[in-house]
Amino acid sequence: MRYRIRVKDIMNKKPIVVSPEASIGKAARLMARHKIGSVIVVDKGVIVGILTEGDILRRAFIKNKSPTKTRVKDIMTKNPITLSVDDDLSKVANIMNKKGVRRFPVVSEGKLVGYLSEKDLLKIEPSIIDVLLEKLKIREPAFKLTYALRR
């Protein structure tokens, strides 16, 4: 089954980026200012990573690393999974389900053009979300039980 809604239809077209050399404190302030859970790490126009709130918590905060001295490159998730503007939502749902990824840089012709998160998926029509959930239930028996318990 293919969905007609593509990544470009729902993505955020203004991704927030940070340098790998920036401090994690600066990155955290960017996230707070823009009310987002991650920033895309770009070096000389190339996506080299993604820094999430979870990265900061697990790799810096819990280990008492300095927010001013620790660089983004030291704790970021390297080589993030990217999406194409033309990918459909079935692919996105499949990646989210199998890889546990919730945030994606979006590229077109090798250039960063957007960002897609699970929040963006939640903004679309609820009926599409139901279709995605049904597809996941069919593919993943463990998901059936979890989904059934939530209802």
N, C-alpha and C positions, 0 to 999 in steps of 0.2 A: 504494500500500500504506500503510495506517495502522497504527500501533502503539497498543496499548492502555495502555502505560505513559506517564503524563503527567509533566510537570515536577514537579508537586506531590508525586508519589510518591517522588522520589529527591533532591529539592533539600535543601540545608542550610537549616534554618529559623531559624538565628541568624546573619544576616549581620553582619559587622564593618564599622562605618561610621566615617568620619572627616570632619571639617569641611574645607572648601576652604581655610580660613585656618590649619589646622594645619601644622606644619613637616613636611617630608618625613622628618626624623629620627624624629619621633613616629609617623608612619605606618609607617615601616620597623620600629620597635620593636613596634607592634601586630601586624604581619605575622609577625614572628619569634615573638612570644609565643603567637600562635594557630596557628603553623605553616601559614600560608596564603600564597598568591602574590599576593594583591591585597586591596584594601579598596574599599568603595563610598563615593563622596564624596556627601554629602548636605548640602544647605543649606536650612534652614527646612522640613524634611520632604520636599524635592524632590531626586530623584537628578540630580546635575549632572555626574557623571563617575565614572570608575573609575581607581584608581591601581594599577599592577602593578609587579612587580619589574623588568620590562623597561623601564617608563617611568622608574623611578629610575635604572637603569643607563644607558640611552641618553640621557636628557634632563637628568640631573643629575650622576651620578658621573663619566662620561666627560668632561663639561664642567667638572669641578671646582667645582660649585655647592655652597654651604654647606648641610649637612643641617639646621642650626638656623635659617638665614635664608631658605631657599627654601621657599615655600609650596606645598602640595599643588596648589592651583589653577594654579600656574605650569607644572606638568609633567604633570598628569593627562590621561587621554584623555577628552575632553568628549563628552557625549551618547552614552553607551554603548548598544549594542543591548540591549534588555530582553526578557525572556520573560514570558509569561503563565503562571499556575499550570496552566492547562488545555492549554497547547501539548503536542503529543506529541513523542516522541523523533525522529521522522523530520524534523520541522522543525528541531530542535536540530542534528541531524547535518548537515542541508543548510546551515545557517548556518555551522557550524564549517568545513565543507568549502569553501564559496564565499567566506566573508569572513575566514577564518583566525582567528576569535575563539574563545578557550578558556574564557572566564569571563563569566557573565551575572548581572546583578541580576534577580530575579524579582518581578513586581508582580501585585497583585490590586486591582482598583478604584482604580488609580492610586497605591497605597501599596506600599512596599517590604515584602515578606513573606519573602524568601528569597534564595538565591544558588545558582547551579549552575555547576560547573566540570567540566572533563574528568575530574578525579579522581572526581567523583560518578558519572559515567557508567561508569567502570571498576569501581565497586563493585557494579554490578548484575550479574545473571546473565550469564556469558560467552556463552551462546547468543544473547542479545539483541545483544551486541556483534558476534558473527559475522554476524547478519542485517544490522546497520547497515553493516558492512564490505562485505558482498555488494552492498548497495544502492549504495554509493559506487563500487564497482568497475564496476557496470553503467552508472552515470551518467557517470563520469569515466574515459576511456581512459588518461590519464596516471597515474591512481591505480592502474590495473590493473598496470602495469609496476612501480611502487614496491612495491605490496603483494606481488606475485609474487616480487620480489627478496628481500623480508624473510623469506619462508617458507623 
